[in-house]
Amino acid sequence: MNNNTMRIPFVDLNLQHKSIQIQLEQAIQAVLAQGDFILGQALSDFEVAFAAASGTEYGVGVASGTDAIALGLQACNIGNGDEVLLPVNTFVATLIGVLRAGAKPIFVDCDRQTALIDLEAAAKVITPRTKAIIPVHLYGQMVSPRQLLDFAQTYNLLIFEDAAQAHLAERDGYRAGSVGIAAAFSFYPSKNLGAFGDGGMLLTRDPDVAKKMVRLRNYGASQKYFHIEVGTNSRLDTLQAAVLREKLPYLPKWNCDRNHIAQQYDRELLPLASAGILPLQNHSDVGHVYHLYVIKIDNACPLTRQQIQEKLAELGIQTGIHYPIPCHLQPAFTNLGYQPGDFPQAEKLATQILSLPMYPGLSSSEITEVVKSITSILSVEPQQLLCL
Ligand SMILES: Cc1ncc(COP(=O)(O)O)c(C=O)c1O
């Protein structure tokens, strides 16, 4: 069964789009009529609205989340000669952003229960050259802002959030994007707030960072044809901003739906704990926005993750792995000098995690079907394996 014929896909954006289709079409038509395709009105409107919704001051729309990290670090004057701490179990774009900014990435292992960056481990790799930490609010759960701010103050570091998976997430009274000097967001279509293509944004409350970012995304120009630094072409299209602006008011409801879906998964998966199927741990006080719903398949499970994933696919249920190879083991980055075994928690988790279908509109009966399918696979397969 290929991805298009899955009965329960991993993500289905159609439901979301159909519910506001007329509005989206009108927003696109308005940009066509206006013709301000580059740096147009809808972009400025969306930048203001998204920054305000995230509890901060300025938004600068760029072409992708990766550019928001790479250019955003530069805008914060983090680059050559600076060491930057980041979790090793992130999407590779976090790492690419650090490298593109010219800084040296220093990987940190994660917490085994939550998969978030381990700040105790981070403290052990700080040197006089460490300038910043990039907490990745992985899967939609924020790294504790309170702990991050203490950490940054103790070691005199900047906090640059990777909030690509955490639009409007909350914790300790902070929204994602409002904790550090700046934060990067992605609007890749399947993100909690997704465009009709690629897109990203840097949020900051620092006017100088915002001004520099505005230049960097537009060839380094401070005014037309006057270039004061080497920038690039990385602007969020007006059309994409118009779509995102229409979607933004629905985001709290969509995040709430994700939360309810996660709670149902949590409840229904409970009996499978003894069979080695465990949801990742979430802090009870968090405004988790569940970009992904991730389970761990541990040693108590009679089947491998691959067996479970394949069997679910046969039953028409699509799953994902985020991410199967930690950054330090990716072939492109062997020159960073890390080895297998350097990050035991992240390496172990990479072999255990499985992301279940998660999107607003996933119905209660579909959630039950996913869990029942896992249950039936677990109860059937052991005898079959014994016969092999
Ligand atoms: C944690 C994280 N950081 C960065 C990115 C990069 O965003 P984009 O795909 O928009 O470049 C992503 C998204 O894919 C992500 O999940």
The ligand as an ORCA input file, in Angstrom:
! r2SCAN-3c Opt
* xyz 0 1
  C      13.279     21.326     14.355
  C      13.317     21.915     12.974
  N      14.196     22.874     12.708
  C      14.264     23.441     11.491
  C      13.432     23.054     10.465
  C      13.616     23.642      9.105
  O      12.504     24.254      8.573
  P      12.268     24.294      6.987
  O      11.907     22.927      6.536
  O      11.151     25.278      6.832
  O      13.523     24.795      6.375
  C      12.468     22.075     10.708
  C      11.477     21.683      9.707
  O      11.491     20.892      8.890
  C      12.414     21.462     11.989
  O      11.546     20.493     12.268
*
